[in-house]
Amino acid sequence: MEKLRIGVIGVGKLGTYHCQALTRMPSVALVGVYDASEAARHQASLTLGVKPYDSMDDLLGEVDAVTVAVPTVAHLDVCRRVLAKGVHVFVEKPIASSVPEAEEIIALAKQHNLTLQVGHIERFNPAIRALEGIELAPLFIESHRLAPFDPRGTDVAVVLDLMIHDIDIILSLVRSEVTHIAANGVAVVSHEPDIANARIQFANGCVANVTASRISQRKMRKMRLFQRDTYISIDFLLHITEVFQMVDLEAPEPAESFSAILGQVDKGARRRKVLYTKLTPPETDALQAELQAFVHAVVTGTPPPVTGEDARRALAVASDIVSIVKQGMPAS
Protein backbone atom coordinates (compact mmCIF):
# COMPACT_ATOMS: atom_id res chain seq x y z
CA MET A 1 0.00 0.00 0.00
CA GLU A 2 1.36 3.41 -0.98
CA LYS A 3 2.10 5.70 1.93
CA LEU A 4 0.31 9.04 2.35
CA ARG A 5 2.79 11.86 1.75
CA ILE A 6 2.53 14.45 4.53
CA GLY A 7 4.33 17.69 5.33
CA VAL A 8 4.35 19.80 8.48
CA ILE A 9 3.97 23.58 8.31
CA GLY A 10 5.20 25.29 11.45
CA VAL A 11 7.83 23.47 13.49
CA GLY A 12 7.72 25.13 16.86
CA LYS A 13 6.94 23.05 19.94
CA LEU A 14 3.66 21.63 18.63
CA GLY A 15 4.84 21.13 15.06
CA THR A 16 7.81 19.19 16.39
CA TYR A 17 5.38 16.88 18.20
CA HIS A 18 3.51 16.44 14.90
CA CYS A 19 6.72 15.34 13.20
CA GLN A 20 7.54 12.87 15.94
CA ALA A 21 4.05 11.34 15.84
CA LEU A 22 3.98 11.10 12.04
CA THR A 23 7.35 9.32 11.88
CA ARG A 24 5.88 6.59 14.11
CA MET A 25 3.04 5.90 11.66
CA PRO A 26 3.85 3.19 9.09
CA SER A 27 1.13 4.38 6.69
CA VAL A 28 2.72 7.85 6.40
CA ALA A 29 5.77 9.25 4.63
CA LEU A 30 6.89 12.50 6.29
CA VAL A 31 8.15 14.39 3.22
CA GLY A 32 9.47 17.47 4.99
CA VAL A 33 8.76 20.64 6.94
CA TYR A 34 8.36 24.34 6.31
CA ASP A 35 8.56 27.21 8.76
CA ALA A 36 8.74 30.94 8.10
CA SER A 37 11.81 30.93 10.34
CA GLU A 38 14.88 29.57 8.55
CA ALA A 39 16.45 28.74 11.91
CA ALA A 40 13.38 26.75 12.99
CA ARG A 41 13.16 24.65 9.86
CA HIS A 42 16.85 23.83 9.86
CA GLN A 43 16.75 22.99 13.57
CA ALA A 44 13.90 20.59 12.79
CA SER A 45 16.05 19.06 10.06
CA LEU A 46 18.91 18.51 12.49
CA THR A 47 16.91 17.17 15.43
CA LEU A 48 14.24 15.20 13.53
CA GLY A 49 16.08 14.18 10.39
CA VAL A 50 13.44 15.62 8.05
CA LYS A 51 13.93 17.67 4.91
CA PRO A 52 13.56 21.44 5.38
CA TYR A 53 11.83 23.37 2.60
CA ASP A 54 12.67 27.02 1.99
CA SER A 55 9.33 27.55 0.23
CA MET A 56 5.86 26.48 1.36
CA ASP A 57 4.79 26.07 -2.27
CA ASP A 58 7.70 23.69 -2.91
CA LEU A 59 6.58 21.51 0.01
CA LEU A 60 2.94 21.64 -1.11
CA GLY A 61 3.97 20.42 -4.54
CA GLU A 62 5.26 17.15 -3.09
CA VAL A 63 2.61 16.15 -0.54
CA ASP A 64 -0.96 14.85 -0.35
CA ALA A 65 -1.67 16.44 3.02
CA VAL A 66 -0.16 18.74 5.65
CA THR A 67 -0.52 19.49 9.31
CA VAL A 68 -0.52 23.19 10.22
CA ALA A 69 0.91 24.30 13.57
CA VAL A 70 1.55 28.00 12.98
CA PRO A 71 0.21 30.85 15.18
CA THR A 72 -3.57 31.17 15.02
CA VAL A 73 -3.40 34.55 13.27
CA ALA A 74 -1.75 32.82 10.28
CA HIS A 75 -4.21 29.91 9.97
CA LEU A 76 -6.38 31.52 7.32
CA ASP A 77 -3.49 32.55 5.06
CA VAL A 78 -1.77 29.18 5.31
CA CYS A 79 -4.96 27.17 4.83
CA ARG A 80 -5.87 29.27 1.80
CA ARG A 81 -2.55 28.39 0.16
CA VAL A 82 -2.73 24.74 1.14
CA LEU A 83 -6.28 24.17 -0.08
CA ALA A 84 -5.66 26.10 -3.32
CA LYS A 85 -2.92 23.56 -4.08
CA GLY A 86 -5.36 20.67 -3.65
CA VAL A 87 -3.76 19.46 -0.40
CA HIS A 88 -5.71 18.04 2.55
CA VAL A 89 -5.20 19.90 5.82
CA PHE A 90 -5.08 19.23 9.53
CA VAL A 91 -4.97 22.57 11.36
CA GLU A 92 -4.44 23.07 15.06
CA LYS A 93 -7.11 24.63 17.26
CA PRO A 94 -8.59 27.16 17.25
CA ILE A 95 -9.41 26.79 13.57
CA ALA A 96 -8.93 30.54 13.01
CA SER A 97 -8.81 33.93 14.72
CA SER A 98 -12.48 34.67 14.04
CA VAL A 99 -15.68 32.96 12.97
CA PRO A 100 -15.69 34.59 9.48
CA GLU A 101 -12.14 33.30 8.92
CA ALA A 102 -13.21 29.83 10.05
CA GLU A 103 -16.13 29.91 7.65
CA GLU A 104 -13.82 30.83 4.76
CA ILE A 105 -11.51 27.89 5.53
CA ILE A 106 -14.50 25.51 5.71
CA ALA A 107 -15.90 26.84 2.43
CA LEU A 108 -12.56 26.45 0.65
CA ALA A 109 -12.20 22.85 1.83
CA LYS A 110 -15.69 22.05 0.54
CA GLN A 111 -15.05 23.89 -2.73
CA HIS A 112 -11.94 21.81 -3.42
CA ASN A 113 -13.45 18.59 -1.98
CA LEU A 114 -10.60 18.24 0.52
CA THR A 115 -10.41 16.86 4.05
CA LEU A 116 -10.27 19.46 6.82
CA GLN A 117 -9.68 18.30 10.39
CA VAL A 118 -9.08 20.55 13.38
CA GLY A 119 -6.79 19.64 16.26
CA HIS A 120 -9.12 19.50 19.24
CA ILE A 121 -6.89 16.88 20.82
CA GLU A 122 -8.94 16.29 23.97
CA ARG A 123 -11.49 14.41 21.85
CA PHE A 124 -8.80 11.72 21.68
CA ASN A 125 -7.79 11.82 25.34
CA PRO A 126 -8.02 8.28 26.78
CA ALA A 127 -10.15 9.58 29.66
CA ILE A 128 -12.79 10.80 27.18
CA ARG A 129 -12.54 7.77 24.93
CA ALA A 130 -13.20 5.57 27.97
CA LEU A 131 -16.77 6.92 27.88
CA GLU A 132 -17.50 5.32 24.51
CA GLY A 133 -20.51 3.09 24.97
CA ILE A 134 -21.74 5.00 28.05
CA GLU A 135 -25.15 6.62 27.63
CA LEU A 136 -24.64 10.33 28.25
CA ALA A 137 -27.33 12.95 28.84
CA PRO A 138 -25.64 15.54 31.09
CA LEU A 139 -27.77 18.08 32.93
CA PHE A 140 -24.87 19.94 34.57
CA ILE A 141 -21.19 20.07 33.60
CA GLU A 142 -18.33 21.58 35.54
CA SER A 143 -14.80 21.89 34.15
CA HIS A 144 -11.50 23.33 35.37
CA ARG A 145 -8.48 23.72 33.08
CA LEU A 146 -5.63 25.40 34.93
CA ALA A 147 -2.01 25.81 33.89
CA PRO A 148 1.12 27.65 35.09
CA PHE A 149 2.11 30.71 33.10
CA ASP A 150 3.68 30.06 29.70
CA PRO A 151 4.39 32.98 27.31
CA ARG A 152 3.33 30.74 24.40
CA GLY A 153 -0.31 31.42 23.61
CA THR A 154 -0.63 34.75 25.41
CA ASP A 155 -1.35 36.48 22.10
CA VAL A 156 -4.94 35.29 22.58
CA ALA A 157 -7.28 35.15 25.56
CA VAL A 158 -7.11 32.09 27.82
CA VAL A 159 -10.56 31.21 26.47
CA LEU A 160 -9.11 30.60 23.00
CA ASP A 161 -5.90 29.09 24.34
CA LEU A 162 -7.21 26.66 26.98
CA MET A 163 -10.96 26.89 27.61
CA ILE A 164 -11.82 26.09 24.00
CA HIS A 165 -10.71 22.47 24.64
CA ASP A 166 -13.50 22.05 27.19
CA ILE A 167 -15.99 24.04 25.12
CA ASP A 168 -15.47 21.62 22.23
CA ILE A 169 -15.87 18.56 24.49
CA ILE A 170 -19.01 20.01 26.09
CA LEU A 171 -20.59 20.85 22.73
CA SER A 172 -19.87 17.32 21.48
CA LEU A 173 -21.51 15.81 24.59
CA VAL A 174 -24.56 18.05 24.93
CA ARG A 175 -25.53 18.39 21.25
CA SER A 176 -28.03 21.20 21.88
CA GLU A 177 -28.11 24.86 20.93
CA VAL A 178 -26.54 27.42 23.26
CA THR A 179 -29.22 29.82 24.52
CA HIS A 180 -27.33 32.04 26.98
CA ILE A 181 -23.77 32.78 28.10
CA ALA A 182 -22.61 34.66 31.19
CA ALA A 183 -18.89 35.17 31.71
CA ASN A 184 -16.24 37.14 33.54
CA GLY A 185 -12.47 37.23 33.74
CA VAL A 186 -9.38 39.40 34.12
CA ALA A 187 -6.05 40.11 32.46
CA VAL A 188 -3.22 39.58 34.96
CA VAL A 189 0.07 38.96 33.16
CA SER A 190 -0.88 39.71 29.54
CA HIS A 191 -3.10 42.15 27.68
CA GLU A 192 -5.72 39.44 27.16
CA PRO A 193 -7.90 37.67 29.80
CA ASP A 194 -5.66 35.20 31.65
CA ILE A 195 -8.36 33.70 33.85
CA ALA A 196 -12.01 33.34 32.92
CA ASN A 197 -15.22 31.63 33.97
CA ALA A 198 -18.29 31.07 31.82
CA ARG A 199 -21.76 29.70 32.46
CA ILE A 200 -23.23 28.23 29.27
CA GLN A 201 -26.94 27.35 29.08
CA PHE A 202 -28.38 25.02 26.44
CA ALA A 203 -31.84 24.67 24.93
CA ASN A 204 -32.25 21.19 26.42
CA GLY A 205 -31.77 22.56 29.95
CA CYS A 206 -28.14 21.56 30.45
CA VAL A 207 -25.84 24.08 32.11
CA ALA A 208 -22.03 24.10 31.90
CA ASN A 209 -19.80 26.02 34.31
CA VAL A 210 -16.36 26.34 32.71
CA THR A 211 -13.19 27.80 34.26
CA ALA A 212 -9.78 28.29 32.64
CA SER A 213 -6.61 29.90 33.96
CA ARG A 214 -3.02 30.17 32.75
CA ILE A 215 -1.72 31.67 36.00
CA SER A 216 -2.18 28.69 38.27
CA GLN A 217 0.50 27.15 40.50
CA ARG A 218 -0.27 23.67 39.18
CA LYS A 219 -1.94 21.98 36.28
CA MET A 220 -5.51 20.76 36.48
CA ARG A 221 -7.67 19.43 33.68
CA LYS A 222 -10.85 18.00 35.14
CA MET A 223 -14.46 17.74 34.06
CA ARG A 224 -17.48 16.53 35.99
CA LEU A 225 -20.73 15.41 34.38
CA PHE A 226 -24.00 15.16 36.29
CA GLN A 227 -27.05 13.45 34.85
CA ARG A 228 -30.05 11.60 36.20
CA ASP A 229 -28.77 8.96 38.68
CA THR A 230 -25.15 9.36 37.46
CA TYR A 231 -22.05 11.40 38.28
CA ILE A 232 -18.96 11.07 36.06
CA SER A 233 -15.51 12.41 36.97
CA ILE A 234 -12.91 12.85 34.21
CA ASP A 235 -9.24 13.67 34.80
CA PHE A 236 -7.63 14.52 31.46
CA LEU A 237 -4.13 14.66 32.95
CA LEU A 238 -4.14 11.35 34.80
CA HIS A 239 -6.42 9.59 32.26
CA ILE A 240 -8.86 8.56 34.99
CA THR A 241 -12.60 8.22 34.38
CA GLU A 242 -14.87 7.32 37.29
CA VAL A 243 -18.61 6.69 37.27
CA PHE A 244 -20.86 6.89 40.34
CA GLN A 245 -24.31 5.55 39.54
CA MET A 246 -27.56 4.99 41.41
CA VAL A 247 -29.01 1.63 40.38
CA ASP A 248 -31.71 -0.70 41.64
CA LEU A 249 -30.54 -2.74 44.60
CA GLU A 250 -30.87 -5.99 42.65
CA ALA A 251 -29.02 -4.72 39.57
CA PRO A 252 -25.78 -6.61 38.78
CA GLU A 253 -22.43 -4.86 38.87
CA PRO A 254 -20.99 -4.00 35.44
CA ALA A 255 -18.09 -6.03 34.08
CA GLU A 256 -15.58 -3.17 34.16
CA SER A 257 -12.01 -2.83 35.43
CA PHE A 258 -13.11 -2.18 39.01
CA SER A 259 -16.42 -1.63 40.76
CA ALA A 260 -17.71 -1.41 44.29
CA ILE A 261 -20.93 -0.70 46.12
CA LEU A 262 -20.43 2.52 48.07
CA GLY A 263 -23.74 2.61 49.86
CA GLN A 264 -27.47 1.96 49.84
CA VAL A 265 -30.44 4.34 49.60
CA ASP A 266 -33.65 3.04 51.17
CA LYS A 267 -35.68 6.24 50.92
CA GLY A 268 -38.26 6.70 48.17
CA ALA A 269 -40.24 4.21 46.11
CA ARG A 270 -37.11 2.36 44.90
CA ARG A 271 -34.40 0.74 46.98
CA ARG A 272 -31.12 1.61 45.31
CA LYS A 273 -27.38 1.34 45.74
CA VAL A 274 -24.49 3.62 44.75
CA LEU A 275 -22.26 1.78 42.32
CA TYR A 276 -18.70 2.96 41.66
CA THR A 277 -16.94 2.02 38.42
CA LYS A 278 -13.47 2.98 37.27
CA LEU A 279 -13.45 2.77 33.49
CA THR A 280 -10.50 1.37 31.58
CA PRO A 281 -9.09 3.96 29.15
CA PRO A 282 -7.55 2.84 25.86
CA GLU A 283 -3.76 2.82 25.83
CA THR A 284 -3.28 5.39 23.09
CA ASP A 285 -1.32 8.60 22.52
CA ALA A 286 -3.88 11.34 21.90
CA LEU A 287 -1.83 13.25 19.31
CA GLN A 288 -0.95 10.15 17.35
CA ALA A 289 -4.57 8.99 17.53
CA GLU A 290 -5.92 12.24 16.10
CA LEU A 291 -3.31 12.34 13.33
CA GLN A 292 -4.09 8.71 12.51
CA ALA A 293 -7.77 9.67 12.32
CA PHE A 294 -6.85 12.45 9.89
CA VAL A 295 -4.89 10.03 7.70
CA HIS A 296 -7.84 7.60 7.75
CA ALA A 297 -10.24 10.38 6.71
CA VAL A 298 -7.98 11.42 3.82
CA VAL A 299 -7.43 7.86 2.57
CA THR A 300 -11.06 6.74 2.86
CA GLY A 301 -12.78 10.02 1.99
CA THR A 302 -14.89 9.79 5.17
CA PRO A 303 -15.60 12.78 7.44
CA PRO A 304 -12.94 13.39 10.09
CA PRO A 305 -13.93 13.05 13.77
CA VAL A 306 -13.48 16.80 14.35
CA THR A 307 -14.82 18.70 11.36
CA GLY A 308 -14.42 22.32 10.42
CA GLU A 309 -18.03 22.86 11.45
CA ASP A 310 -17.33 21.41 14.90
CA ALA A 311 -14.38 23.75 15.30
CA ARG A 312 -16.35 26.73 14.03
CA ARG A 313 -19.05 26.14 16.62
CA ALA A 314 -16.51 25.89 19.45
CA LEU A 315 -14.82 29.06 18.19
CA ALA A 316 -18.15 30.90 18.02
CA VAL A 317 -18.95 30.09 21.65
CA ALA A 318 -15.39 30.92 22.75
CA SER A 319 -15.48 34.24 20.86
CA ASP A 320 -18.78 35.17 22.52
CA ILE A 321 -17.25 34.40 25.92
CA VAL A 322 -14.20 36.57 25.14
CA SER A 323 -16.45 39.47 24.10
CA ILE A 324 -18.54 39.19 27.26
CA VAL A 325 -15.43 38.97 29.47
CA LYS A 326 -13.82 42.00 27.83
CA GLN A 327 -16.99 44.06 28.24
CA GLY A 328 -16.79 43.50 31.98
CA MET A 329 -13.06 44.08 32.35
CA PRO A 330 -11.84 47.42 33.79
CA ALA A 331 -10.20 49.76 31.31
CA SER A 332 -6.41 49.46 31.37
C-alpha positions, 0 to 999 in steps of 0.5 A: 500500500502506498504511503500518504505523503505528509508535510508539516507547516510550522515546526515550533513546539507543537509542530515538532510533536507532529513530526515525531508522531507522524514518523511513528506511523507506518502508513505515512511518509513524512516528506518534509517541513516548512517554517517561516523561520529559517532557523526553525526549519533547519533545527527541525532538520537537524533534530528530527532528520526531516527535509527542510523546505525554503518555500511552502509552495515547494513543500505543497507540490510534493505532498498529499496532506499537511498538518498546520501548527503555525500561530492562530493569526496565520491559519487563514493565510496558510490554509488558503494556500494549502487548499488552493494547491489541492492538499488536505489539511489538519490545522491546530485549534482554534481553527482561526482567529475569528468565525468569518475566517473559520467559515472561509476555511471551511468553504474552501475545503468544501469547494476543493473537496478536501479533508479538513480536520481541526486539532481539538486533541482532547477528543482523543484523550483516553479519559474521554474515549473511555466513555465510549458506549456509556449513555450520556445525557448531562444536565450539569457540567463543571470543568477546570483547566488550569495551567502555570504561566507560559508565554506561548499562547498569550497572544490570545485570551485564555478562552481561546488558548485553553478553555476552547478544549473544554468548550469543544468537548461540552458541545460534542456531549450536549448536542443542543443549541446554546441559549445564553452565556454569562462570563467574567475574567481578568487580564493579569500577566498579559493584555488578554484575559488570563483567567475566565469563567463562563456559564453556558446554558443550552436549549435542552436545559443543560448548564455548563460552568467552565473555568480556565486559567493560565496563572495557576501554581499547578496543572488541572484538567478535570471535568465533571458530568452530572445526569439523572442517577449518574455522576462522572468524573474525568481527569484529562491529565491522569487519564482517569474516568470514574462513574458513580451511579444509582441503580436498583438494589438488585441490579448486577455490577458492570463487568468493568475494570473495578467496581464497588458498592459505596452505599445503599439508599432506602428512601423513596419508592425504589431501593437503590445502591451507589455503584462505583466504576473505574473505566479502563481507558484505551492505551493510546497517545492522543496526538498520534490517535488524532493524526491517525484519524486524519490520515484515515479520513484522507485515505477513505474520503470519510468525514474526520472526527473533528470537522471544520463545522465542529471547530467553528461552533466551538470558536463561536462560543469561545469568541462570545465568551471573550467578548462578554469577558472584555466588556466586563473588564476594567479599562487598562 
